Structure formats: C-alpha cells, structure tokens
Amino acid sequence: MKKKIFAIIMLCVMVVSCFTGCGSKSGNETPTNASGKKVLRVGMECAYAPFNWTQESATMSDGSQAVPIYGTNYYAYGYDVMVARMLADKLDMDLEIHKVEWNSIGLSMDAGDYDCIIMSHSQFEKIPMSVERQQAILERQIEEILEGIEQAKAQKAERYTVKQMERTRKSLETRLAKLNDQSRKDDVVTFEQLGIDRLFIDESHYFKNLFLATKMRNVGGIAQTEAQKSSDLFMKTQYLDELTGGRVAVGPGTLYNLLEQFLAAGYIVETRAEGRRRSYQLTAEGETLLQNEVERLQAQVRDYEKLFER
C-alpha cells in the first residue's frame, strides 16, 4: 500500500495506546493468508504489561487465546492485543503480531513494515515535529502575545496582566532560541515524514493544559502555562488539519463534557429530567452538524476502502 494511514486511539488513563496504520513505501500490498483473507500486521513492544507482554503459552488461565508473535515461538497478550484483535475482526482481517523495538519505531513506521503500531503515550510524544513547523507555531504564538500586550496597554489593563503576558513572551522566545540553535538538532524521522493522516483520541482531557493568548487571568479552564505533551499534540493535530482540509478532528473528551458543550452551543436542548436521567433533542443547527459529521465519516470510509484495495 503506497498510502499511509495513522490513527491514534487513546485507550486508558495512565497509558495511552496508539493505533498507527502504515502503508509500505515500497508499494507492497497488504499480505494475505492461505485462506485469501488479508492480514493486519500490528507492531507492539510485547514487554509492557499489562498492556502487552510475551509468554510461552498460547492459552490464558481463563481460556482466552494469546496471539503468536510473528517469527518466534512465543505469544503476545494484554490490553493492546485485545484491541488489535477487535480491529482485525472489524476489518475482517487476520491478526499478525510483530515485536517492535522502540528505538527503531520511527524507521519501522516510515518503511511501512507494519499496518498498525500500538504505542504508549510517552512514546508518541517522542516522535518529533519538524523544527521548521515548531518554529512557525512559536513565532505565531509570540505575535499573538505581542498583540495582546499592546491591546492591554492601550486599554490600561492591570500591570499584573501585562507582566504576566511579558513572562509568557519571554518563555516562548527562549523556546524559539533553543530551536534555532543548530548545534542541538538531531537527524531524526519527523512526524510529517511518517505519512500520518489520521488521529483518534480518547481521554483527551489529559491534554487540556494548552497555551492560550489572553488578557484574562484567574479564570477556571484558561491556562496561563502549557504542558509539553499538550503543545506537542496540538502541533500534530494542526498539521493533520492542514493535510486533510480539516476533515480529521480531535474529540473533546467524555460524553458528559460533550453534552455540556452541545447545550452551550445550541446543538441540543434538554427535553426532560427525571432524577439523574436526562433526555435531549437535536436542534435544527444540531441536525445540520450531524449531517456534516455523517458526510465527513463517509469520506473517511471511502479513504480506507481505497487504501485496502491497493
């Protein structure tokens, strides 16, 4: 498959697993087994219990079946293996587990050695964006801060507000200076070079601490600082938005958070409340949004169908 698909599925609280589908650069098609069924090749560490591990037995104590590790006499099992099996079943493909060494995961993805790779949160963060893209984003943030400072001064905002924004500007400029230091650059495979064009995230509230240029302070939900993992994910999702024309989006979090946001946006209205049970109905605007989402998902299905036909 010449085209690559990379989808990240945030699966749990402490560890976030990534599902990355890759096509081979060499143009090799997805392999098939003796029955003619296509094979889903999934790479994972097979040494990260309870998410994935290696064992000698093919059967678990509860009767569950482990999956053979390709090219070995061992078997893999764990949460990630179960997810991979469900994905293979949904795609009507047979599952093939490959053991991945994390120090070569970028090269393996770039070469298209696997159709999918399941990785942890921290490992995904180690796949860097290109220095040029990081510089562009930091420069844009600095410009936003400078505009905010000028507006705050013009509106005679509190001195504390201006000083706080100045500190943010200096912090961003320090990060930009480090990026511009050519002696610190490493020759590594970047996120953009991997051909990634899909990103699905569960438990996305773990990435909520993100930079926001604003004159407001002491307001719940508006962070004055940011976590590195949040800015890293933001840069990658911005890149995917550019790549796919905004068709791929990151989910905002849990069902309850969604309902609150939909209510605030006017997409739904509450029609009945019985104790803790609530009933909702789509508004006209919500129906339009739903139809747009259906069309977006149908476009993604067509993309996947083209992928597996190659």
ZIWODA-V665949 format. One record per residue. OMEGA is omega in radians with two decimals (NA if undefined). NEAR is the number of other ideal C-beta (glycine too) atoms within 8 Angstrom. D_CENTER is the distance of its C-alpha to the mean C-alpha in whole Angstrom. Layout:
{{OMEGA,NEAR,D_CENTER} {OMEGA,NEAR,D_CENTER}}
//
This chain:
{{-3.11,14,22} {-3.12,7,22} {3.13,9,19} {3.01,12,15} {3.12,12,12} {3.13,14,9} {-3.13,10,7} {3.13,13,4} {3.10,11,7} {-2.89,13,7} {-3.03,11,11} {-3.01,10,13} {-3.04,5,14} {-3.14,3,15} {-3.14,10,13} {-3.13,12,9} {-3.11,15,9} {3.06,12,7} {-3.08,14,9} {3.11,14,10} {-3.07,12,13} {3.00,16,15} {-3.10,14,18} {3.10,11,21} {-3.10,8,22} {3.12,6,26} {3.12,7,26} {3.12,7,26} {3.07,6,26} {-3.10,10,24} {3.07,8,27} {3.12,7,29} {-3.07,8,31} {-3.12,3,34} {-3.12,5,34} {3.13,5,32} {3.10,9,29} {-3.08,11,26} {3.06,12,24} {-3.12,15,20} {-3.07,12,20} {3.10,16,17} {3.05,14,17} {-3.04,17,17} {-3.11,10,19} {-3.14,13,21} {-3.03,7,22} {-3.13,12,20} {0.13,7,22} {-3.06,5,21} {2.99,11,18} {3.13,15,20} {3.13,11,23} {3.10,9,26} {-3.11,9,30} {-3.08,5,33} {3.11,7,33} {-3.07,6,32} {3.08,7,33} {-3.11,9,31} {3.13,3,34} {3.12,4,33} {3.12,6,33} {-3.11,7,30} {3.03,7,29} {-3.09,13,27} {3.12,12,26} {3.05,10,28} {-3.03,13,26} {3.07,9,27} {-3.14,4,30} {3.06,7,31} {-3.10,3,33} {-3.10,10,30} {3.12,12,28} {3.05,17,24} {-3.13,11,23} {-3.08,12,21} {-3.13,11,18} {3.12,13,16} {3.12,14,19} {3.09,8,20} {3.12,13,16} {3.13,17,17} {3.11,10,20} {3.11,8,19} {3.13,12,17} {3.13,12,20} {-3.13,7,22} {-3.14,6,21} {-3.09,9,21} {3.13,6,24} {3.03,10,24} {-3.07,10,25} {3.08,11,23} {-3.11,9,23} {3.07,15,22} {3.11,13,22} {-3.06,13,22} {2.98,13,20} {-3.00,7,21} {-3.14,8,18} {3.11,4,20} {-3.04,8,20} {3.13,14,16} {3.13,10,16} {-3.14,8,19} {3.12,12,19} {-3.11,15,15} {-3.12,11,17} {-3.12,9,20} {-3.13,13,19} {-3.10,10,20} {3.01,14,18} {-3.11,10,17} {3.01,14,14} {3.08,15,13} {-3.07,14,12} {3.14,12,11} {3.08,11,11} {-3.05,10,9} {3.14,6,12} {3.12,11,12} {-3.14,11,8} {-3.12,10,10} {3.05,6,13} {-2.97,11,12} {2.90,7,13} {3.11,12,13} {3.14,10,17} {-3.11,8,19} {-3.14,6,21} {3.09,11,17} {3.11,11,17} {-3.12,11,21} {-3.13,8,21} {3.12,10,18} {3.12,12,21} {3.11,9,24} {3.13,8,22} {3.11,11,22} {3.09,12,25} {3.13,8,27} {3.13,9,26} {3.13,13,27} {3.09,9,30} {3.12,9,31} {3.12,12,30} {3.13,12,33} {3.12,8,35} {-3.13,9,35} {3.13,12,35} {-3.13,9,38} {-3.14,6,40} {3.14,6,39} {3.12,4,41} {3.14,8,38} {-3.13,5,38} {3.14,5,39} {-3.13,7,36} {-3.14,11,33} {-3.14,12,34} {3.13,8,34} {3.11,10,31} {3.08,13,29} {3.10,9,31} {3.11,8,30} {3.12,12,26} {-3.13,12,28} {3.12,8,29} {3.13,8,26} {3.14,12,24} {3.08,9,27} {3.10,8,27} {3.12,9,23} {3.13,12,24} {3.11,8,27} {3.11,8,26} {-3.11,10,23} {3.12,7,27} {-3.05,8,28} {-3.08,5,29} {-3.09,4,30} {-3.07,6,27} {3.07,7,25} {3.11,4,24} {-3.09,3,23} {3.07,6,20} {-3.10,9,18} {3.14,10,15} {-3.11,11,12} {-3.08,9,14} {-3.08,8,16} {3.11,14,14} {-3.09,10,14} {3.08,12,10} {3.06,10,10} {-3.13,12,8} {3.12,12,4} {-3.02,10,5} {2.96,12,5} {-3.11,8,9} {-3.06,11,10} {3.11,12,9} {3.06,8,12} {3.14,10,12} {-3.02,12,10} {-3.08,8,13} {-3.02,8,16} {-3.14,11,15} {3.05,11,18} {3.12,6,20} {-3.10,9,23} {3.08,6,26} {-3.11,9,30} {3.09,6,29} {-3.14,9,29} {3.10,3,29} {-3.13,6,27} {3.11,3,25} {3.11,4,22} {-3.06,9,22} {3.05,10,21} {3.08,6,23} {3.13,6,21} {3.05,9,18} {-3.12,9,16} {-3.12,7,14} {3.13,10,11} {3.13,13,11} {3.11,11,12} {3.13,10,10} {3.13,12,7} {3.14,11,9} {-3.11,12,11} {3.11,12,8} {3.07,10,7} {3.10,9,11} {3.14,12,12} {3.08,13,10} {3.12,11,12} {-3.06,6,15} {-3.03,7,14} {-3.13,9,14} {3.11,5,17} {-3.08,6,15} {3.14,8,14} {-3.07,10,11} {3.08,6,10} {3.14,8,7} {-3.05,8,10} {3.09,7,12} {-3.03,8,13} {-3.11,6,16} {-3.09,5,18} {3.08,6,21} {3.11,10,19} {-3.14,10,18} {3.12,11,22} {-3.13,8,23} {3.12,9,21} {3.08,11,22} {-3.12,12,26} {-3.11,6,26} {3.14,7,25} {3.13,7,27} {3.12,10,25} {3.03,11,27} {3.12,7,30} {-3.09,9,32} {-3.11,6,35} {3.09,6,36} {3.11,7,35} {-3.05,4,37} {3.12,4,36} {-3.12,3,32} {-3.13,6,32} {3.06,8,31} {-3.09,8,31} {3.10,11,30} {3.11,7,30} {2.99,8,28} {3.10,10,30} {3.11,5,31} {3.11,9,28} {3.11,12,26} {3.09,9,27} {3.11,8,26} {3.12,9,23} {3.14,9,22} {3.10,8,24} {3.14,8,22} {3.09,8,19} {3.14,8,21} {3.11,8,22} {3.14,9,18} {3.09,8,17} {3.09,8,20} {3.10,9,19} {3.11,11,16} {3.12,8,19} {3.09,8,21} {-3.13,9,18} {3.13,9,18} {3.10,8,22} {-3.14,9,22} {-3.05,12,20} {3.03,10,22} {-3.06,5,25} {NA,9,25}}
//
